[in-house]
Amino acid sequence: MEISEPVVGDYPFAPRLPLLTAAEAREAVRHLLLLEQLDLSPRGAAAGELAADLARRLSAE
């Protein structure tokens, strides 16, 4: 088994953006589902797949 070197890097000093709230995530899923309905290209299908994946990760509140 090959041992790799440890990962070393610098972290930016800029403030990080906050995480999405559950309500914001649900809204994003709704927009992705709408995009899936309106865009009949492969991009619309990809939006639907992403929406389904995100919806599975959200709590059922």
C-alpha positions as CSV (number, residue, x, y, z in Angstrom):
1,M,0.0,0.0,0.0
2,E,1.4,3.4,-1.0
3,I,1.4,6.1,1.7
4,S,0.7,9.6,0.4
5,E,2.0,12.9,1.7
6,P,-0.3,14.8,4.1
7,V,-2.5,17.4,2.5
8,V,-1.2,20.9,3.3
9,G,-2.9,24.1,2.3
10,D,-3.9,27.6,3.3
11,Y,-7.4,28.6,4.2
12,P,-8.9,31.9,3.0
13,F,-9.5,34.6,5.6
14,A,-12.7,35.7,3.8
15,P,-15.8,35.0,5.8
16,R,-17.7,31.9,4.7
17,L,-21.3,31.9,3.5
18,P,-23.8,30.4,5.9
19,L,-25.3,27.1,5.3
20,L,-28.8,26.9,3.7
21,T,-31.8,26.7,6.0
22,A,-34.2,23.8,5.5
23,A,-36.8,26.3,4.1
24,E,-34.2,27.6,1.5
25,A,-33.3,24.1,0.5
26,R,-37.0,23.2,0.0
27,E,-37.4,26.3,-2.1
28,A,-34.4,25.3,-4.2
29,V,-35.9,21.9,-4.8
30,R,-39.2,23.5,-5.9
31,H,-37.3,25.7,-8.4
32,L,-35.4,22.7,-9.7
33,L,-38.6,20.8,-10.2
34,L,-40.1,23.7,-12.1
35,L,-37.0,23.9,-14.3
36,E,-37.4,20.2,-15.0
37,Q,-41.0,20.8,-16.3
38,L,-40.1,23.9,-18.4
39,D,-36.8,22.7,-19.9
40,L,-37.3,19.5,-21.9
41,S,-33.6,19.2,-22.7
42,P,-31.1,17.0,-20.9
43,R,-30.4,20.0,-18.6
44,G,-34.0,19.9,-17.4
45,A,-33.8,16.2,-16.7
46,A,-30.6,16.8,-14.7
47,A,-32.4,19.4,-12.7
48,G,-35.1,16.9,-11.9
49,E,-32.5,14.3,-10.8
50,L,-30.7,16.9,-8.6
51,A,-34.1,17.9,-7.1
52,A,-34.9,14.3,-6.2
53,D,-31.5,13.8,-4.7
54,L,-31.7,16.9,-2.6
55,A,-35.3,16.1,-1.5
56,R,-34.2,12.7,-0.2
57,R,-31.6,14.5,2.0
58,L,-34.1,16.9,3.5
59,S,-36.1,16.2,6.7
60,A,-39.9,15.5,6.2
61,E,-41.0,18.6,8.2
